[in-house]
Amino acid sequence: MGFLKNFLDDNAREVKRYQKRVQVINALEPEMQALSDEQLRGKTEEFKQRLENGESIDNILPEAFAVVREASRRVIGQRHYDVQLIGGMVLHDGRIAEMRTGEGKTLVATLPSYLNALTGQGVHIITVNDYLARRDSEWMGQIHRFLGLSVGLIVHGLNYEQRRESYASDITYGTNNEFGFDYLRDNMVTRPEGLVQRDLNFAIVDEVDSILIDEARTPLIISGEADKPTELYYRVAMVIPRLKVEEDYNVNEKDRVVTLTENGVSRVETMLGVENLYDDVHNELAHHVNQALKAHALFKRDRDYVVKDGEVIIVDEFTGRLMFGRRYSEGLHQAIEAKEGVKIEKESQTLATITFQNYFRMYEKLAGMTGTAMTEEPEFKKIYNLDVVEIPTNKPAIREDIPDVVYRTEQGKFEAAVEEIVQRYAKGQPILVGTVSVEKSERLSAMLDRRGIPHQVLNAKYHEKEAEIVAGAGQKGTVTIATNMAGRGTDIILGEGVSELGGLHIIGTERHESRRIDNQLRGRAGRQGDPGSSQFFISLEDDLMRLFGAENIMSIMDKLGMDDSVPITSKMITRSIETAQRRVESRNFDIRKNVLDYDDVMNQQREVIYAQRRMVLMGENLRDNIMEMIQKVVTDIVEMFSGQSPYPEEWELGSFLEYVNNNLIPNHNITADQVANLNKEEVVELLLDQSVAMYEAREQAFGSELMREIERAVMLQVVDSKWMDHLDAMDMMREGIGLRAYGQKNPLVEYKHEAYDMFQGMIDSIQEDIVRYMMRVAPQVTEQVQEEPQHVRTNRDEEEAARPVHNEGPKIGRNDPCPCGSGKKYKNCHGANE
């Protein structure tokens, strides 16, 4: 039966195939151990030379892996297990390695990163936060540096020179947000020397499910301040609380949608003093009402956000972390600020945006690793063309997963969980309690305080502190409360005598909407063959149960007269929970797929704009492009004024000549009589001759070198300005396009058609503006300074509201306020490393 199972099991077959190469690597170990440090280091140059001579990277894999294993043993005292070698080969093949918590994924990444860095094209190792990126670059970087490779680090707060140097390294560690934002910033610079990234070659994504799935619902956005008044937010915020649920608006919690009823629309129109809320002239007002309604009905204080020091700060739904500096888009954040009565920050304008899906799909080769990926393999395959290989554990897993217990009410569930903690604490067993939100953590903490149980609540503000608390969660008599995913990437080592007490015990206080998140919490216990156990405490009032079919179970419990303190364990309930989770997972995949479908349209346009922008940036001769634009603009102007008549004497010649003067040839001497005596083609020829002659005269006056520089500067300025306006227009269209479904039309198809027309219109507008500016612009001599746009921020900044905008300027005193606007002294902020 075992043979038959392995024969039919694709995963087992793949692992067996990799196992054959492990034997080859193991056979090389005595040879590598016999080398001196200098000889071992010399292997790097030998491999590079062999690659230059035409040998394939796959051919040198066994030797390269053997070299890294030996270097690791000498430098950090860790020798790769055989299963880690398998994980390294899976990553090299551009796949996802699913390895349980504690199996050493961080060490695994050193193998394929070293091998692929030998090509000189760069390798990016991407983690979920600055702390892990910094830790791994210092810890694992020792191995790479020993072998002669350079190691870079990309985290929040680096300046331009540090970023460029890090990206030029053979292997670069960093966070997903920073890599994505640097890509966007590179497509906003105005001089080639402002670029920091190289071509995107090979990325290894740690905690790949968290980055490519959980965070993929929200695109990366770089924004600048928009000059829009904030009074309207306060005005609308005063109206919305006066509406009644079900009577004036309906809330769909499952899909997180809220809609006004007909009665609600009438009441809003009356209170705001407008005749028709959905009239074209009230588009902005209708948008404000919609966002205020969402802020009021769907977004809850201390669950979705907290109010701290007069600011609305988002709470990350997956980790419970406070996302400092991150803001909801499309005016929703301002609507929440108005609802809470705090100061409304200025609305922002999108300068650049991309989804994680489209950023990571640009890499030539992509790989990932995590403890939990199998449940999401269809999504990885469909979106990223990544399959998952489950790697066996180094030692057999012996953790005991105790069946769930279900209580009628949330209060009954928490009381039972506390009782369980009290009993296990009494014998000294360490306990890690997972919660779904900061609010639930605090509630449980207060209950433990009343029972006199000392414990730590994981404060996810600082990643270093978070890792420190999680690392100590396996010590005898320790009780730790944490959000389900907090502390990912940090091993929990059991203290002395803990194994005899049953190891670390995991208590889940609620089932997450994704089975993967539950598995991650369970995976904190039982690492490397350690003993451990896990159990979930559930109530019928939990969001998952409440929204997905707890009514039947509740009615059964009512009939049986069961009270809050009596749990039920039933296969039927376990199945219904798993069914609910599958339904939510499927729905969330649809949401992410929907975001991607729309962003794919934008992505095609983004690629065109960014490719043309890069061509301009790199200093190609643009004169021929300008000549083509002049010809296109001339033709368009003549077509616009000729209408249905090919005879110029029938045109509105006064308006025509004025338009030519304003948009094509300033101060021309063309007369109406002159044009009236020509045919349509001759008019085109006349305008073209005069335009080219004027352009050539300007070039002669300025000199060819300066003219090329002016062309480059004007094209970049116009393209950037039009692209930003286009992003705003696309956002607004995207928001309302769903209503087309009521007219039996497919919103996505409609979006594609309209997006194409808008893009063509933008291209025409770009060409007109470039020609108009080039015919008028006068060169000015200015000092070149490498800088970023002012008042720019991202929607993922966790430490500051904005990055510093200049790399040079007046000397800042160490006790002066930091110019980044954080409110800290310079020495405690961006001056910390000086």
Number of C-alpha atoms within 10 A of each C-alpha: 6 7 8 8 10 13 12 11 11 12 15 16 13 15 18 14 12 17 17 11 16 21 12 13 20 17 14 15 16 11 11 20 17 10 15 10 15 10 12 18 20 14 18 18 13 12 20 17 14 13 16 12 9 8 13 11 18 13 10 14 21 21 20 22 25 25 26 25 26 22 24 23 14 15 14 12 9 13 15 20 17 17 22 26 26 25 30 26 25 26 26 25 13 21 25 30 30 23 24 25 25 23 22 20 22 18 22 25 24 22 26 26 24 24 25 21 22 23 16 14 16 24 27 28 25 25 25 20 19 22 18 24 23 19 13 19 21 16 15 20 22 19 25 25 14 18 23 15 19 18 24 22 26 27 18 17 18 15 14 17 11 15 19 19 16 22 23 19 20 23 30 25 31 27 25 26 24 21 20 20 21 16 19 20 20 18 20 21 21 22 20 13 11 19 19 20 17 13 11 19 17 25 24 25 27 28 21 24 25 21 20 22 19 17 20 20 19 16 20 22 22 20 20 19 16 12 10 11 10 16 10 15 23 18 14 24 24 13 16 23 14 12 16 11 15 12 12 19 18 16 17 12 12 12 11 11 13 20 16 21 15 11 13 20 19 17 18 22 16 13 14 14 10 14 11 15 21 15 11 10 10 14 12 14 19 20 19 22 23 19 22 29 28 20 24 19 19 15 15 12 17 15 17 18 21 18 14 8 8 13 17 24 24 23 21 17 16 17 19 27 23 22 20 19 19 23 20 14 16 19 18 22 22 27 28 26 24 24 20 18 12 15 14 21 14 15 20 20 21 24 25 22 24 22 21 21 23 18 19 21 14 13 15 12 18 24 26 28 28 24 23 26 26 19 15 19 17 16 21 21 13 11 16 17 14 18 21 25 24 21 22 19 19 18 12 12 17 15 21 16 14 10 14 21 20 23 27 24 18 19 14 19 27 21 16 19 21 18 14 13 21 17 11 18 18 10 11 17 24 27 29 27 24 25 26 23 21 27 16 20 21 14 11 19 20 12 14 19 11 8 12 10 18 13 16 16 18 23 19 20 15 15 17 14 15 20 22 14 21 24 17 18 25 28 21 22 20 19 26 22 26 27 25 27 20 23 24 21 22 17 20 23 22 23 16 10 13 21 16 9 16 18 25 31 27 23 23 23 24 25 25 21 21 21 19 20 20 19 15 18 24 26 20 28 31 27 26 18 16 20 21 27 21 24 19 22 21 27 25 20 17 20 16 22 22 13 15 17 15 21 13 9 15 18 11 11 17 12 8 9 9 15 13 18 14 14 20 14 12 13 10 10 17 15 11 17 22 16 14 21 21 16 15 20 18 15 14 18 18 13 15 20 18 14 17 22 14 17 19 17 16 19 18 10 17 19 11 11 17 17 13 14 20 20 14 20 21 13 14 11 14 16 14 9 11 19 16 12 18 23 18 15 22 24 18 15 18 20 15 11 18 19 11 10 12 15 16 23 17 13 19 12 18 10 11 18 19 15 15 19 16 14 20 27 24 16 10 16 11 15 11 16 11 13 20 16 12 15 13 18 12 13 19 18 14 16 22 21 13 16 22 16 12 16 21 15 12 18 15 11 11 15 12 14 9 13 21 17 14 19 22 23 15 17 24 21 15 17 21 22 13 15 22 17 15 19 18 15 13 17 13 15 14 15 11 12 17 15 12 14 12 9 8 8 13 14 19 18 12 15 20 16 12 15 21 15 12 15 16 13 12 17 16 15 15 21 20 21 20 21 25 20 17 18 18 15 12 10 11 7 5 6 6 7 10 15 16 18 14 13 15 19 23 25 22 21 19 18 17 21 19 19 23 21 16 16 12 9 6 5 6 13 12 16 12 12 17 20 18 18 14 16 12 15 18 19 17 13 19 20 14 10 7 6
